[in-house]
Amino acid sequence: MPQTDHDLAPGFPGNADIVALTDWRHELHRHPELSGQEAATAQRVTDMLAPTNPDRVLTGLGGHGVAAVYEGTEDGPAILLRCELDALPIEELGDRPYRSEVPGKGHLCGHDGHMAILAGVARWLAANRPLRGRVILLFQPAEEDGSGAARVIADPRFADIKPDYALSLHNMPGLPLGHAALETGPMACASRGMRITLTGRTAHASQPETGVSPVAAMSRLMPLLTGLGRGGAPADPDFSLATVTHARIGEPAFGVAPGQAELWVTLRTQSDAKMAALVAQAEAAVVEAAAADGLTHSVDYHDVFRDCVNDAEAVELMAAALRAENIPLEPGRLPMRASEDFGRFGDHAKSAMMLLGSGTGCAALHNPDYDFPDSLIAVGARIFVQCLRQRLY
């Protein structure tokens, strides 16, 4: 019978582990890199993994991804544990001694802490090789722009490490420190960035009637698009949200009436199916607004995130680990409005992601003063170790 009792990893992590993992997290925090630019971070990960003697290390996976593989001696399932490498284009505020040393960039979503958690699992695996199956520790690139998981999966080498289970966690401010949120079904919303360009013809500012201005169309489109969202709770299958994030009209000149405008809108729904309907509505609104004012238009999409749906068997695997660690579950927290490209692994494995509370007094994710709580490193590592023990030991 699988064993899941609390003492299967006695003394882990020890004081020396905690000090080393915390120091390493702070080193990552000082040197953030943006999506697709994580070369130095990936090298730090590779250097960290070396003393744990994985059977294989894949580098450059889907970009700068790193995957460490620990093989058992008997047949069994493959379990992938995933964290993220990338940081955000946000200037960090605060005076902590390990504050970001890179202007305009910061680990303000906690990916440095998630990496430290998997580093803790790697240290445990060095002394506790799986008896069966395999463990894959994936340090994934480019989560923040939604491209990383797709690129990892598209890498031909992914087929060699294709997992049976894919598990992940994300810290969550507002959730009590060390508590968890985990449910079967929708976990995170689908979203995408819609960039709209409207093109007319410039004119002298004294004779705007001789040009074709996008101003009126833009003024109609912004409330119209935001009005497409139903709002409400993400648990409602019909939840949708359209958020204007950027707008530009013309050039910064007083003598020129504008001939072009650009509008950025983030579309968000609980499911991929509802996203298709929201996209159709938004595109129809753009077509109508442009045609009414004699403008041409174009639409393209960026930061495309699939919906993230938790598999029931994978959820139970993580739930058993939470019970073994006496970690309280907070009901009614899922799905979250935010998006996660981890959902793509659900096409290839039984997958589940949980939220791990970083405290009710913690600054929100993506805030300039956010910082990952170091106390969660040990908690997260033990949760993942308990997941591995259930299937591979």
C-alpha angles and dihedrals in degrees: 000000000000113000119224105160120136098250097062089100101036114189094005120171097023125199092267090052092050093050093047094045093047092049090049091050090053090050090054090047092056092053109044121176128195128239111297093011100078098119097124092042090052090051091052088052092049091049091049092051097050097081090051090065102223115193090236137009119197115198130187089032109169089341115322096351121139125203123186117197124203112190128209122214095236134054115272144126125306114235120197120200113194136199133164133251104198135094133200136264091243128117109241118231127202138064103257111145092240095049116150113284092199114086113236095009132091146161091243098147099055100251088135088059092047089053090050090053091055089045086058090052089050091054089052092048091054088070098028111049114189114262092214140011119006142279120223118195107198121195098192125204129220103016095146095064095040096242103099104077092048091051093048091050091047091053106105090227092063089076088065092057099032105154132221090212129028117194132181143160137204127201114239127201113216092040111101112266111275095004120120141219117207131155140157115252130023111021105165134010130254114246142169139181113242115202114196123192121193118192128193129139131290122237140183108280089237091057106036090155090072092064137054110247126199093203098100093045091050092049090054096042099054097061091033094056095043087049091061090073118094093201117192126113120336088230087073106093088219094054113135136162134188116194125187106222103169139010133181129179122188125317128309094263130116094209099057128073106215125261100179138040136183127204127188119200129176113217118202133183137161094244141028090241092057090046091060090055093047092049091052091051093047094048091049090053091052092049092051095046093048095046093049092060100036094253130142117225144193133194128198134169134230138175092027113189124186119218114271115227124183119226115228096230093047090048091054090050090056094039091057089052091052091051091050090053094044091238113162119235119225110212126213097030097112143119097036122209092234121088131238127191089211085091090080091069087066088076090063107030144015097275138187136172126195134193119236115203117244093187142280091259096049118114113254123265113275091020113132092238097047119125130178112246108245090211089072093064093078093040094052094044092053092049091055092044089054090051091054093047092058095061110019106039 
